[in-house]
Amino acid sequence: MAAKQSADNTSGLGFDAKIISLLTRPLPSTRFPDETSDADTVYQILCQELLLDGNSKQNLATFCQTWESPEVHKLMDLAIDKNLIDKDEYPQTAEIEQRCVNLLADLWNAPGKPIGCSAIGSSEASMLGGMAAKWRWRSRQEAAGKPTDRPNMVCGSVQICWKKFARYWDIELREIEMSPGELCMTPDAMLKQVDENTIFVVPTMGVTYHGLYEDVAGISRALDDFENRTGINIPIHVDGASGGFLAPFTAPDHEPWDFRLERVKSINASGHKFGLAPLGIGWVLFREPADLPDELIFHVSYLGGDMPTFQINFSRPAGQVIAQYFDFIRFGKAGYTAIHGSSHEIAGYCAQKIGTVDGFEIIHDGSPDKGIPAVVWTQAENTEHGFTLYELADRLRMRGWQVPAYPFTGDLAHKAFQRILVKRGFTREMADLLLIDIEQAIDFLTSHSRNTSPSSVQASSYNHL
């Protein structure tokens, strides 16, 4: 009788009766489903589930863009079925990619014919630059009759992509870690690490940990002197993941860091960070064609001619490249300068306010001359707050903010630092709301001191190191 009554109850629901099982049971997670399901209902359930990811606008940990224009969404939809790797099938998309390379070559002052390509992100672009450097070094060693089994690279404190590159391509990573007063790789420290087996030195324009620009020009001068003394020519690859799309616009008078320096042979940058493009686009450019060994290039037919390709990834959507070109044309230098300039201004405002907290020490205030639009701070030595920055990060997360706390490297690995990354869409109004929440969180933590503090693993959000 109960079964009949249940059937009667559902028979009057019409279409809704078909989706009750989706609404009252968990979605498949371990076994592939046997039957079809209503598309709209699955869509709605997934939309609700994705709410658990949080609000991307409050994610001040990520370097990636969290807002895109309606036009970009339309272009992404238009290109959803275009495979970027098939340049012969989609020649106009290939032409748009080459236009982006041309524009970046102009932006970064390449002296001759532009050569480079897009990548799935700045990490792939870094590895492409590293592969070219290893091949050039190996050819030089072989020509001199010297061994090629012990290549190394020299860098400051870098993000994980360079550690992956060193491991995957069997390179010794000589990482110059931080010490008090020396957060960036210095020319003197670099010179102590290089030798004839160094495939390149990698300074970073916007170190992930603290956002500061490393001294590319100073490192270049030091390597010039090193070559004059030893005859060993060591190139530079600039990791411009963030700074490559910032310094040309917000620090045009900064000392040369790009292809104006003859020793700079390649540059990588992230289009989906301060290039303002959707997620999934990076760029690598070379100073001139000779800096990209021909044995790394694959040649495909392109409009009756030749299109050289140099990428690790194969099939991937073309939308990000097309959207990047849209941004270049839409904004131009004036637009990028205005957008990033406002981010630096808001970062400076936040740094000024956070710097007034007793015992907080500002490491980077977001100044465009020094680095990216970020605010980084720590607790001064011998300061007793009654809480850690890990606890502050945990408390802010309760309000939806992701403001990561994490250690630095080397002699500063025992000490916590905290970072706000200011990007397009983070307004002065949002900054004020964040600052109020920081103030209230500090008041709460000060008056509710805990006996045990959460560890860095328990309390910190993802920090993109």
N, C-alpha and C positions, 0 to 999 in steps of 0.2 A: 504493500500500500504506500509506504514511504517513497519507494522508487518511482511509482506512478505519479505521486504528487510532485516529486522533483522534476520529472519530465514535463508535467503540465506547466510548472513554473517557468521552465526554460523555453517552452514552445512559443510563448507569447513574446519572447524577447527579440525574435527575428534575428538580424545580423549579430546583435550582442551575444546571442547564445554561442556563436562560433568562436568568440574570443575569451569566454569565461575561463577556459583552461589556461590561457596565457596569463590571465590576471591573477589566478589563484595558485599557480605553480611556479617554481623557479625556472628561469631560462636554462637551457642545456649548457652545461659547463664541462662535462667529462665525456659524454657520449654524443656522437653526431646524430641530429634529429632524423626521424624517419619520415615525418610528414611536413607539409608546407604550413606556413603561418601567415596571418594577415599582416601585410607590410606596414600599414599605418600604426597598428597596435605595437608591433615590434619596435618601430621607430619611437613611439611615445615612451615605451618602457626604457629604451636605451637613453633617451634624452633625460629622463628622470634619474637614471643610474649615474649619468655623467655629471649631474649636479654635485655628486660627492667629490669631484675633482677640485671643487672650490672655485673662487672667482679669479680668473686670470689677471684682472686689473689690479688685484691686490698682491700679485706675485712680484715682489720686488727683489727676488733672488735671480730670476731668469734674465739673461741678456737678450732673449728673443722678443720680437715684436708681439704684442697682444691685441693689436687693433689693425684692421685693414678696411679700406674704403669699399663702398658698394661696387665701384667700377672694377676693383681688383677681384672681388668675389665673382663678378660676371666673366672676367677674363679667365679665371681659374675654371669656371664651369665650361667655358668655350674650349678649353684645352685639355679637358679631363681625359679625352681619348687619344691625345697626341703623345707618341713615344719619342722623347727627346733624342734618343740614341739613333733613331732611324732618320738620318739627315737627308737621305735620298728620297724618302717618302714624304718628309715634311721640310722641304727646302726653305720655305719662308721662315719657319721657326728657327732653322739653322742660321739664316741670315740675321734674324733678330739677336740670336746669341752672339754672333760675330760683332754686331753693332755694339752690344754691351761691352765686349772686350775692347773695342776701339775707344769707347767713351772712358773706360777705366784707365786705359793706357794714357789718354790725354790727362785725366785727373791726377795720375801718379807720375806724370812727366817721363814716360818712356821715350827714349831718344830716336827710335826707328820704327820699323814695321811692328805693329801690335801682334803679340802672340800670347795665347792663353785660352782658358776654357772655363765653363761653369762646372760646379761640383755639387754634390748633394748637401754640402755644408762646408764650413771653414775647416773642419777636421779632415775631410777628404782632400780639400785644396792644400792643406799643410803637407799631407803625405805625398801629393803629387810634386810639390816643390822639393820635398826631401828626396824622393826617388831621383829626380833630375840631378840633384846635387851629388848623390851617391854615384850615379853613372858617370858624371863628369870627373869626379875624383878618381874613380876606378880607371878610367881611360888615361888620366894623367899618370897614375902610378904605373900602369902597364907600359906606357910609352917610356917611362924612366927605368923600367926593369925592376921595380920595387914591389913588395908584397901588397896584396889587397884584402887581407883577411882580418884586419883590425881597424875598421873605420870608426870614428867617433864624431859626436856633435856636441857643441857647447851652447848652453842657454842659461837663463835665470830660472826662477821658480815658475814652472809652466803648468798648464792644464793637462789633463790626462791624454789628450790626443797625441802629444809629442812622446809621451812614455809608450803609448801603443806603437807609434811609428818606430821608435828605437827597438822595441821588442820584435815586432813583426818583420822588420827589415835587417835585423841583426846588427844594430848600431850600438856602440857604447855611448850611453847618455851621461855626459858630464854636466850635471845640473848644479849651478851655483846657488846655494840656498841662502836664506835671509839671516841677517844678524842685526842687532840694534843699530840704527842709523844707516843701514845699507839694505834697503828693501828691494832694490833693483840690481841687476847685474851691472857691475862697473867695468870700465875698460881695463883697469889693473887686475881685477879678479879674473877677467876673461883671459888675459894674456898668460896667466899661470896655468891655464887648462889646454891651450891649443898646441898642436904640433903638426907634423906633416901628414898625419892620418885624420885630421879634422876635415870632414866633408863640408861643413859650414858652421857659422855662428848664427844663432837665432835670437835676436832681440825682439821684445814684444811691445807693440804700441797699445798699451792698456792691459797690464798684468791682471789676470783673473782675480787674484787674491785681494788686491788693493786698488786696481784701476789706474795706476801711475804709468806714464810712458817711460820706457827705457831709453837710454842715450844712444840712439842709432848712429848719429854723427860722430860722437866721441869714440864709439867702438870701431867705426870705420877708420878714423884717423889712427887709432892704436894698431889696427891691422895693416894699415899702410906702412907704418913705422916697422912693424914686425916683418913685413915682406922686404923692406929695404935692408934689414939686418940679416935675414935668414934666406931670402929668395923664395920663401914659401908663400904662395898666393891662396888665401883663404877667403871664400866668398861669404856674403851675408844673405840670409833669407829673412825678410821681415814678417813676423806674425802680426798682421794688421786686422785680426779677426774683428776687433771693435774699432780701433783707432784709424783703420784704413778708410772708414766712412765718416770719421769725425774730424781728424786733424786738417784735411784739406778745406773744410768749411768753417770750423770754429777756432782753429789755430793756424791760419795761413802764414803767419810770420815765424812759426816754430822752425828750429834748425832743420835742415834737410834730413828726411828720413826715408825717402822713396828713391825712385830711379835717378834723381839728381845726383845721388852718390853712386859713382861708377862701380863700387864694390857690391852694391845691392843687385843681386841677380834675379831674385824672384820675390813676390809678395803674395800673401793670401789674405782674403778678407771674407767676412760673413755677410751675405746679402740680407739674411733674415734677422740680423741684429740691427746695427745702425744703418744698414742699407735700406731698411724699412720695407723689405719684401716679405711675402709669406714664408712660413717655415719650409726649409728644404732647398736652400740655394746658397752656394758659396762660390768664390772666384779665386783663381790663381793666374797670375800674369808673370811673364818673364821679360827680362830687360830687352833681349833681342833673340832672334831665332836660334842663334848658336848656343844659347844657354839652355835650350831644351834638346837633349840628345835625340837624334833622329830615330835611333833604335827603339825609343819609347813611344813613337808616334805610329798610329795605324791610319792608313789612307783609304778613304771611301769616295765613291763617285758622287759629285755634287753639281747639279745643273750642268752636266757635261764637262765639269772640271774636277779638281781634286780638293777634298775637304779633309785636312788632317785632324785626327781625334786623339785625345790623350786623357782618359778618364779610367777610374777603377770600376765605378758602377756601370751597369748596362741599362736595362730598361728602367725608365723613370719618367714621370709626367713632365710635360713642357711648360705647364702653367706658371711655375715659379720664375722661369726665365722671362716669359712674356710679361708677367707682373713687374719684374724688376725693371725691364725696359720702360714700361708704363711709368713707374716711379721716377726714373731718370728724366724722362721727358716732362712729366707732370710737375715735378718740383724744380728741377734745374739747380744750379748752385745757390740761387737766392732762397729757394724753398728748403733745401737741406740745411742751409745756414740758419734760417729762422727756426726750424723745428728743433734742431740740436742745440741752438743757442738758448732756447727757452728751457730745455732740459738741464743745461748747465746752470742757468739762473735759478731754477727751482732746487737743484742739488745744493747750490751755495746757500740758499735760504734755509734748507734743512740742516746743513752743516753748522750754520750760525746758531740755530736754536738748540741742536743737540750738544753743541760745544759749551752751552751754558750749564749743562748738567754737571753738578759737582763730581769730580773724579773721572769724567769722561774725557778722553784725549782723542782729538780728531787726527786721523792718519792722512786722509785725502778729503778735501773739501769740495771736490767737483770742479775745480778750476780748469778751464779749457787749455791753459798753457801747460798744465801738469799732467792731465790725464782725461779719462772719460767722465761723463756726468754721473758720478757715483759718490756716495758718502760712506766712508769707512772709519770706524772708531774702535777704541778699546778702553778698558778700565786702567787708569794710571796705576803705576806701582805704589804699593803701600796704601791703597785706597780700600776702605772697608764699607762696601755697600750693603752687605748682608744678602747679596744675591749674585749670580753669575749672568753673563750675557746669554748663556744657553737657557737659563730660566726666563730671561726677558724675551728671547725668541719664542719660547714655548707659550708664554703669556700672550704675546701679540698674535700668535696663531689662533688663539681662542676668539679673536675678533676678525679672523679671516686673513690677517696680514702674514705674508711669508717674508720675514726679514732674517736671513740665516746668520747663525753664529758658527764660527769654525776657527781652527788654529792656522797659523802661518807655517812656515817651514824653518828648518835649521834651528838656530838658537831661539827662535820664537815659536817653536812647535808646542810649547807648554802653555801658551797664552792664547786666550780667546779674543777674536775680533768679530765685528758685526758690520754688515754692509747693506746699504740701500742702493739699488740701481734705478736711476731715473730715465725713463724712456718716453717716447711720444705717447700722449694720452694721460700721463700722470700730471694732473693739474695742480695749481696752487691750492685749490679747495681740497683735493685729496691729500695733499701734503699736510695741510692744517689738521685734517681729521686724523692722519697717522700720528702727527706730533702730539695731539691730545691723547691718543691711545697709548703712546709711549710714556707720556707723563703719568697717566693713570696706572699703567702697568708697574712703573717704578714705585709709585706710592704704595700700591698693593704689596709688591714684593718686599719693600722696606719694612712695612708694618706686619707682614706675615712671614717672617724669616723661617726657613725650613731647616731641619736638622740634616737632611740629605738632599743633595742637588742632583737633578738628572744629568746623565753623562752627555757628551757631545753627540753620541749616536742616538740617544733617546730623545733629546730635546731639539736638535738642530734640524732645519729643513734642508732640502737638497741645495747645495751651494755652487754647483757648476764648476768644481775644481777638477 
